[in-house]
Amino acid sequence: MKLFEPKVFKVFKTYKPKDYLSDIIAGIIVAIIALPLSIALAIASGASPETGLFTAIIAGFVTSFLGGSRVNITGPTAAFATIVAGIIFTQGMDGLFLATIMAGIILIIMGLLRVGSLIKYIPHSITVGFTSGIAVTLLIGQLKDFFGLTYPDGTVAIETTEKVSLIIENFSTFNPWAFGLGVLGLLILIFLPKIKFLNKVPASLIAVLVGALVCLIPLVNANTIGSLYTIYSGLPKFNLPVITGERILTLLPNAFTIALLAGIESLLSCVVSDKMINDKHNSNTELIALGTSNILVGFFGGIPATGAIARTAANVKNGGKSPLSGMVHAIVLLLVLVVLMPLASYIPMPIIAAILIMVAYNMSEWREFVAIIKTKKWNDILVLVLTFALTVIFDLVKAIAVGLVVHYLIVLIKFLIEKRKAKKVAPLTTETEVKEEKNEEKN
């Protein structure tokens, strides 16, 4: 397999005219799904709503054009929400842009070194542990808007434990209108896909439209995006972050975490889509394309991007056959950004919270979590629980680092114990063989 071989050039050698329509329709549907998600994930990350669309547009187009998968859709995902919020809090948006660019460079290096095939050796218990931990932190982060709580001016909470404390302390500010909107959003998201003649319509879009209409009723009192954020509807602008040696060293651990997480999630998405379309992706090409995307996203004011499994699956199910569908999805989002973005101000925050709660549930891997505890050995369970707990209590950087160290430390200890046992058994075997040989000679 070649180091860099974009799928788009290979696919179009056998592309049929009828495939164009199929890809265009799939791209439009995926864009409709990605629109509220991109805005919601940007807000969950502590960034402004349009940064999510910047990410989906730039990364969605570039990774589809240069990537090693036929149908992978790239954009902002929930996996980055906590780490991005932490970077913004400590280093500001400028620091986030630099960390994203650095992560992109690391991803390109990983691809050039053919690391793509090695990512699969990261223990499954670690990936499930931090994924479940991210889901819990994302869920807790949405409870404020879901319940319509009000915090004192100037209150900032980044750590999950801080958020829990603030929820408890300020629950007396519970807003029944916001809670009602949140519940309505959840009901639409849960039950609409189960209705046969409506299951092709993106539930998140319907939730947004219904919630916005309800908020137009004068009696209803709930925060909207427009009441909390200034909406930007222009094209992404080039931004050169401040680069110093000290900043690079400070942001390096976060950049490595973003790169590792982006690589893992994107390649997992490729594996899932390969099974759906009976194809095989080029992992190193995908990493190089993803790295290029994140560099551009960093320069044009977005947040980190990776392959989005749910959007990729939706692409395939709606007829996506080639990278064209991913590029169409990006173009449609660009048109929405320029023409319709001011309408985003009417989206209620409880609906955003409901969408992200569903995202948290879908990414939680709770069934896999339970299966590991029931069927795996103690060392896998220890690594799973440890990674999960550290992700929730501290952050993803510590969780992955400690999880990897503990896992491979256990592997090393087991290896040394087995080696020692083998040495003890070997002499006994030799002595027995010698005695048998002497008896044979006597006879």
C-alpha positions as CSV (number, residue, x, y, z in Angstrom):
1,M,0.0,0.0,0.0
2,K,1.4,3.4,-1.0
3,L,2.2,6.0,1.7
4,F,0.0,8.7,0.2
5,E,-2.7,7.7,-2.2
6,P,-5.9,9.9,-2.0
7,K,-8.9,7.7,-2.5
8,V,-10.6,10.4,-4.7
9,F,-8.3,9.8,-7.6
10,K,-8.6,6.0,-7.4
11,V,-12.4,6.0,-7.1
12,F,-13.1,8.3,-10.0
13,K,-11.4,6.0,-12.4
14,T,-14.4,3.7,-12.2
15,Y,-17.0,6.4,-11.3
16,K,-20.3,6.2,-13.1
17,P,-22.6,9.1,-14.0
18,K,-25.4,7.9,-11.7
19,D,-23.1,7.9,-8.8
20,Y,-22.9,11.7,-8.9
21,L,-26.6,12.1,-7.9
22,S,-26.2,9.5,-5.2
23,D,-23.2,11.3,-3.7
24,I,-24.8,14.8,-3.9
25,I,-27.9,13.6,-2.1
26,A,-25.9,11.9,0.6
27,G,-23.7,15.0,1.0
28,I,-26.8,17.3,1.5
29,I,-28.3,14.9,4.1
30,V,-25.0,14.7,6.0
31,A,-24.7,18.5,6.0
32,I,-28.2,18.8,7.5
33,I,-27.2,16.3,10.2
34,A,-23.8,18.1,10.7
35,L,-25.3,21.6,11.0
36,P,-26.8,21.5,14.5
37,L,-24.1,19.1,15.7
38,S,-21.2,21.3,14.6
39,I,-22.8,24.3,16.3
40,A,-23.6,22.3,19.5
41,L,-20.1,20.8,19.7
42,A,-18.4,24.2,19.3
43,I,-20.5,25.6,22.2
44,A,-19.8,22.5,24.3
45,S,-16.1,23.2,23.7
46,G,-16.3,26.7,25.0
47,A,-16.0,28.2,21.5
48,S,-18.3,30.4,19.5
49,P,-21.0,28.6,17.3
50,E,-19.4,29.4,13.9
51,T,-16.1,27.7,14.8
52,G,-17.8,24.4,14.6
53,L,-19.0,25.2,11.1
54,F,-15.5,26.4,10.1
55,T,-14.2,23.1,11.2
56,A,-16.8,21.0,9.4
57,I,-16.3,23.0,6.2
58,I,-12.5,23.1,6.0
59,A,-11.8,19.6,7.5
60,G,-14.8,18.0,5.8
61,F,-13.7,19.1,2.3
62,V,-9.9,18.7,2.7
63,T,-9.9,15.3,4.3
64,S,-12.4,14.0,1.8
65,F,-10.3,15.3,-1.1
66,L,-6.9,14.1,0.3
67,G,-8.0,11.2,2.5
68,G,-7.5,7.5,2.3
69,S,-11.2,6.6,2.8
70,R,-14.0,6.7,0.3
71,V,-16.8,7.8,2.6
72,N,-15.3,9.1,5.9
73,I,-16.8,12.4,7.1
74,T,-14.6,14.7,9.1
75,G,-15.6,17.5,11.5
76,P,-15.8,18.5,15.1
77,T,-16.7,15.6,17.5
78,A,-17.6,15.3,21.2
79,A,-14.2,13.6,22.0
80,F,-12.5,17.0,21.9
81,A,-15.0,19.0,24.0
82,T,-13.3,18.8,27.4
83,I,-9.7,19.2,26.2
84,V,-10.6,22.1,23.9
85,A,-12.5,23.8,26.8
86,G,-9.4,23.5,29.0
87,I,-7.1,24.9,26.4
88,I,-9.4,27.9,25.7
89,F,-9.6,28.6,29.5
90,T,-5.9,28.5,30.0
91,Q,-4.5,29.7,26.7
92,G,-7.4,31.4,25.0
93,M,-8.6,30.8,21.4
94,D,-5.2,31.8,20.1
95,G,-3.6,29.0,22.1
96,L,-6.2,26.6,20.8
97,F,-5.5,27.5,17.2
98,L,-1.7,26.9,17.8
99,A,-2.4,23.6,19.5
100,T,-4.6,22.5,16.6
101,I,-1.9,23.4,14.1
102,M,0.7,21.5,16.1
103,A,-1.6,18.5,16.3
104,G,-1.9,18.6,12.5
105,I,1.8,18.6,12.1
106,I,2.1,15.6,14.5
107,L,-0.6,13.8,12.5
108,I,1.3,14.3,9.2
109,I,4.5,13.0,10.8
110,M,2.6,10.0,12.1
111,G,1.3,9.3,8.6
112,L,4.8,9.8,7.0
113,L,6.3,7.4,9.6
114,R,3.5,4.9,8.7
115,V,2.2,4.9,12.3
116,G,-1.4,4.5,11.0
117,S,-1.2,0.7,11.3
118,L,0.3,0.9,14.8
119,I,-2.7,2.8,16.4
120,K,-4.6,-0.5,16.5
121,Y,-2.2,-1.7,19.2
122,I,-3.5,0.8,21.7
123,P,-5.4,-1.4,24.2
124,H,-9.1,-1.6,23.7
125,S,-9.7,-1.1,27.4
126,I,-8.0,2.3,27.2
127,T,-10.1,3.5,24.2
128,V,-13.3,2.3,25.8
129,G,-12.3,3.9,29.1
130,F,-11.5,7.4,27.8
131,T,-14.5,7.3,25.4
132,S,-16.9,6.5,28.2
133,G,-15.2,9.1,30.4
134,I,-15.6,11.8,27.7
135,A,-19.3,10.8,27.3
136,V,-19.8,11.3,31.1
137,T,-18.0,14.7,31.1
138,L,-20.0,15.8,28.1
139,L,-23.3,14.8,29.7
140,I,-22.5,16.6,32.9
141,G,-21.5,19.7,30.9
142,Q,-25.0,19.9,29.4
143,L,-27.0,19.8,32.6
144,K,-26.8,23.5,33.2
145,D,-28.6,24.4,30.0
146,F,-30.9,21.4,30.1
147,F,-32.2,22.5,33.5
148,G,-32.0,26.2,32.6
149,L,-29.8,26.9,35.6
150,T,-28.3,30.4,36.2
151,Y,-24.8,30.8,37.7
152,P,-23.3,33.9,39.3
153,D,-21.6,36.4,36.9
154,G,-18.0,35.5,36.3
155,T,-18.4,31.8,37.1
156,V,-16.2,29.5,35.1
157,A,-16.1,25.7,35.5
158,I,-13.7,23.5,33.4
159,E,-13.2,20.4,35.6
160,T,-16.1,18.0,35.8
161,T,-16.1,18.0,39.6
162,E,-16.4,21.8,39.5
163,K,-19.4,21.5,37.2
164,V,-21.1,19.0,39.5
165,S,-20.6,21.3,42.5
166,L,-22.0,24.3,40.6
167,I,-25.1,22.3,39.5
168,I,-25.8,21.3,43.1
169,E,-25.2,24.8,44.5
170,N,-27.4,26.6,41.9
171,F,-30.2,24.1,41.3
172,S,-32.5,26.5,43.1
173,T,-32.4,28.5,39.8
174,F,-34.1,25.6,37.9
175,N,-36.1,26.9,34.9
176,P,-39.2,24.7,34.1
177,W,-39.5,26.2,30.6
178,A,-35.9,25.3,29.7
179,F,-36.3,21.9,31.2
180,G,-39.5,21.3,29.3
181,L,-37.8,22.3,26.0
182,G,-34.9,20.0,26.8
183,V,-37.3,17.1,27.5
184,L,-39.2,17.9,24.3
185,G,-35.9,17.8,22.4
186,L,-34.9,14.5,23.9
187,L,-38.3,12.9,23.0
188,I,-37.9,14.0,19.4
189,L,-34.4,12.7,19.2
190,I,-35.3,9.3,20.7
191,F,-38.6,8.6,19.1
192,L,-38.6,10.3,15.7
193,P,-36.0,7.8,14.2
194,K,-38.4,5.0,15.2
195,I,-41.3,6.3,13.1
196,K,-41.1,4.6,9.8
197,F,-42.1,7.4,7.4
198,L,-40.0,10.0,9.3
199,N,-36.8,8.1,10.1
200,K,-35.1,9.5,7.0
201,V,-35.5,13.1,8.4
202,P,-32.6,14.1,10.7
203,A,-34.1,14.2,14.2
204,S,-31.7,16.9,15.4
205,L,-32.9,19.3,12.7
206,I,-36.5,18.7,13.6
207,A,-35.7,19.2,17.3
208,V,-34.0,22.5,16.5
209,L,-36.9,23.7,14.3
210,V,-39.6,22.7,16.9
211,G,-37.6,24.2,19.8
212,A,-37.1,27.5,17.9
213,L,-40.8,27.7,17.1
214,V,-41.8,27.0,20.8
215,C,-39.4,29.8,21.9
216,L,-41.3,32.3,19.8
217,I,-44.2,31.9,22.2
218,P,-43.9,35.0,24.4
219,L,-44.6,33.1,27.6
220,V,-41.7,30.7,27.1
221,N,-38.5,31.9,28.9
222,A,-35.3,30.1,27.9
223,N,-31.9,31.1,26.6
224,T,-31.2,30.8,22.9
225,I,-27.8,30.9,21.1
226,G,-28.5,34.5,20.2
227,S,-29.0,35.6,23.8
228,L,-25.6,34.2,24.8
229,Y,-23.4,34.6,21.6
230,T,-22.8,37.0,18.8
231,I,-23.5,35.2,15.6
232,Y,-20.9,35.5,12.8
233,S,-22.0,34.7,9.2
234,G,-19.0,35.5,7.1
235,L,-16.3,33.4,5.5
236,P,-13.5,32.0,7.8
237,K,-10.7,34.5,8.1
238,F,-6.9,33.7,8.1
239,N,-5.5,34.0,11.6
240,L,-1.8,33.6,12.5
241,P,-1.5,32.6,16.2
242,V,1.3,33.9,18.4
243,I,4.1,31.4,18.2
244,T,6.9,31.3,20.9
245,G,9.1,28.5,22.2
246,E,7.5,28.7,25.6
247,R,3.9,28.4,24.2
248,I,4.9,25.4,22.0
249,L,6.4,23.6,25.0
250,T,3.3,24.4,27.1
251,L,0.9,23.2,24.5
252,L,2.8,20.2,23.3
253,P,1.1,17.7,25.7
254,N,-2.3,18.9,24.5
255,A,-1.2,18.8,20.9
256,F,-0.1,15.2,21.2
257,T,-3.4,14.3,22.9
258,I,-5.4,15.9,20.1
259,A,-3.3,14.2,17.5
260,L,-3.6,10.8,19.1
261,L,-7.3,11.1,19.8
262,A,-7.9,12.4,16.3
263,G,-5.9,9.6,14.7
264,I,-7.7,6.9,16.8
265,E,-11.2,8.2,16.2
266,S,-10.7,8.8,12.5
267,L,-9.2,5.4,11.8
268,L,-11.9,3.7,13.8
269,S,-14.4,5.5,11.7
270,C,-12.6,4.3,8.6
271,V,-12.7,0.7,9.8
272,V,-16.5,1.0,10.5
273,S,-17.1,2.4,7.0
274,D,-14.9,-0.2,5.4
275,K,-17.2,-2.9,6.7
276,M,-20.3,-1.1,5.5
277,I,-19.0,-0.6,1.9
278,N,-16.7,-3.6,1.6
279,D,-13.6,-1.5,1.0
280,K,-10.2,-0.9,2.6
281,H,-8.9,2.5,3.6
282,N,-5.3,3.7,3.5
283,S,-4.6,4.6,7.1
284,N,-1.4,6.7,6.5
285,T,-3.0,8.7,3.7
286,E,-5.9,9.4,6.1
287,L,-3.5,10.6,8.8
288,I,-1.7,12.9,6.4
289,A,-5.0,14.3,5.1
290,L,-6.3,14.8,8.7
291,G,-3.1,16.5,9.7
292,T,-3.4,18.9,6.7
293,S,-7.0,19.6,7.6
294,N,-6.2,20.5,11.2
295,I,-3.4,22.8,10.2
296,L,-5.8,24.7,8.0
297,V,-8.5,24.7,10.6
298,G,-6.1,26.2,13.1
299,F,-5.2,29.0,10.7
300,F,-8.8,29.7,9.9
301,G,-10.3,29.8,13.3
302,G,-11.7,26.3,13.9
303,I,-11.5,23.7,16.6
304,P,-9.8,20.2,16.2
305,A,-11.3,17.8,13.7
306,T,-11.5,14.1,13.3
307,G,-13.5,11.4,11.5
308,A,-17.1,11.3,12.8
309,I,-18.4,7.8,13.0
310,A,-22.1,8.7,13.2
311,R,-21.9,11.2,10.2
312,T,-19.9,8.6,8.3
313,A,-22.5,5.9,8.9
314,A,-25.2,8.4,7.8
315,N,-23.3,9.1,4.6
316,V,-23.1,5.4,3.7
317,K,-26.8,4.7,4.6
318,N,-27.9,7.6,2.4
319,G,-26.0,6.5,-0.7
320,G,-22.5,8.0,-0.3
321,K,-20.1,6.2,-2.5
322,S,-17.1,8.4,-2.9
323,P,-15.2,11.4,-1.4
324,L,-17.5,13.6,-3.4
325,S,-20.3,13.2,-0.8
326,G,-17.9,14.6,1.9
327,M,-17.0,17.5,-0.3
328,V,-20.6,18.3,-1.1
329,H,-21.4,18.2,2.7
330,A,-18.7,20.8,3.2
331,I,-20.0,23.1,0.4
332,V,-23.6,22.9,1.7
333,L,-22.4,23.9,5.2
334,L,-20.4,26.8,3.6
335,L,-23.6,28.1,1.9
336,V,-25.5,27.8,5.2
337,L,-22.7,29.7,7.0
338,V,-22.9,32.6,4.5
339,V,-26.6,32.8,3.9
340,L,-28.5,31.3,6.9
341,M,-26.2,31.5,9.9
342,P,-28.1,34.5,11.5
343,L,-31.1,32.1,12.0
344,A,-28.9,30.0,14.4
345,S,-29.6,32.7,17.0
346,Y,-33.1,31.3,17.5
347,I,-31.9,27.8,18.5
348,P,-32.7,27.3,22.2
349,M,-29.9,26.2,24.5
350,P,-31.9,23.4,26.1
351,I,-32.3,21.9,22.6
352,I,-28.5,22.1,22.1
353,A,-28.1,20.4,25.5
354,A,-30.6,17.6,24.4
355,I,-28.6,17.0,21.2
356,L,-25.3,16.7,23.1
357,I,-26.9,14.4,25.7
358,M,-27.9,12.1,22.9
359,V,-24.4,12.4,21.5
360,A,-22.9,11.5,24.9
361,Y,-25.2,8.4,25.2
362,N,-24.4,7.2,21.7
363,M,-20.6,7.5,22.2
364,S,-20.6,6.2,25.8
365,E,-19.9,2.5,24.8
366,W,-21.6,1.4,28.0
367,R,-22.4,-2.0,26.6
368,E,-18.7,-2.5,25.7
369,F,-17.8,-1.1,29.2
370,V,-20.0,-3.7,30.9
371,A,-18.8,-6.5,28.6
372,I,-15.1,-5.9,29.5
373,I,-16.0,-5.9,33.2
374,K,-17.9,-9.2,32.8
375,T,-15.6,-11.1,30.5
376,K,-12.0,-9.7,30.7
377,K,-9.2,-10.3,33.1
378,W,-8.4,-8.2,36.1
379,N,-5.7,-6.2,34.4
380,D,-8.0,-5.1,31.6
381,I,-10.7,-4.1,34.1
382,L,-8.2,-2.1,36.1
383,V,-6.9,-0.2,33.1
384,L,-10.5,0.4,31.9
385,V,-11.7,1.8,35.3
386,L,-8.6,3.8,35.9
387,T,-8.7,5.4,32.4
388,F,-12.4,6.2,32.8
389,A,-12.0,7.7,36.3
390,L,-9.0,9.8,35.4
391,T,-10.8,11.1,32.3
392,V,-13.8,12.2,34.4
393,I,-11.9,13.5,37.4
394,F,-8.9,15.1,35.8
395,D,-8.4,15.2,32.0
396,L,-7.7,13.1,28.9
397,V,-4.0,13.8,28.9
398,K,-3.5,12.2,32.3
399,A,-6.0,9.4,31.6
400,I,-4.3,8.2,28.4
401,A,-0.7,8.6,29.8
402,V,-1.5,6.7,33.0
403,G,-3.6,4.1,31.2
404,L,-0.8,3.3,28.8
405,V,1.9,3.2,31.5
406,V,-0.2,0.9,33.8
407,H,-1.1,-1.4,30.9
408,Y,2.4,-1.9,29.6
409,L,3.8,-2.1,33.1
410,I,1.5,-5.0,33.8
411,V,2.5,-6.6,30.5
412,L,6.2,-6.3,31.5
413,I,5.6,-7.7,35.0
414,K,3.7,-10.6,33.5
415,F,6.5,-11.3,31.0
416,L,9.2,-11.2,33.7
417,I,7.2,-13.6,35.9
418,E,6.7,-16.0,33.0
419,K,10.3,-15.8,32.1
420,R,11.3,-16.6,35.7
421,K,9.0,-19.5,35.9
422,A,10.5,-20.9,32.7
423,K,14.0,-20.7,34.1
424,K,12.9,-22.6,37.2
425,V,11.2,-25.4,35.2
426,A,14.1,-25.8,32.7
427,P,16.7,-27.3,35.0
428,L,14.3,-29.8,36.4
429,T,13.4,-31.0,33.0
430,T,17.1,-31.4,32.1
431,E,17.9,-33.4,35.3
432,T,15.0,-35.7,34.6
433,E,16.2,-36.3,31.0
434,V,19.7,-37.1,32.3
435,K,18.4,-39.7,34.8
436,E,16.3,-41.3,32.0
437,E,19.4,-41.5,29.7
438,K,21.5,-43.1,32.5
439,N,18.8,-45.7,33.2
440,E,18.6,-46.5,29.4
441,E,22.4,-47.0,29.3
442,K,22.3,-49.4,32.3
443,N,19.6,-51.4,30.7
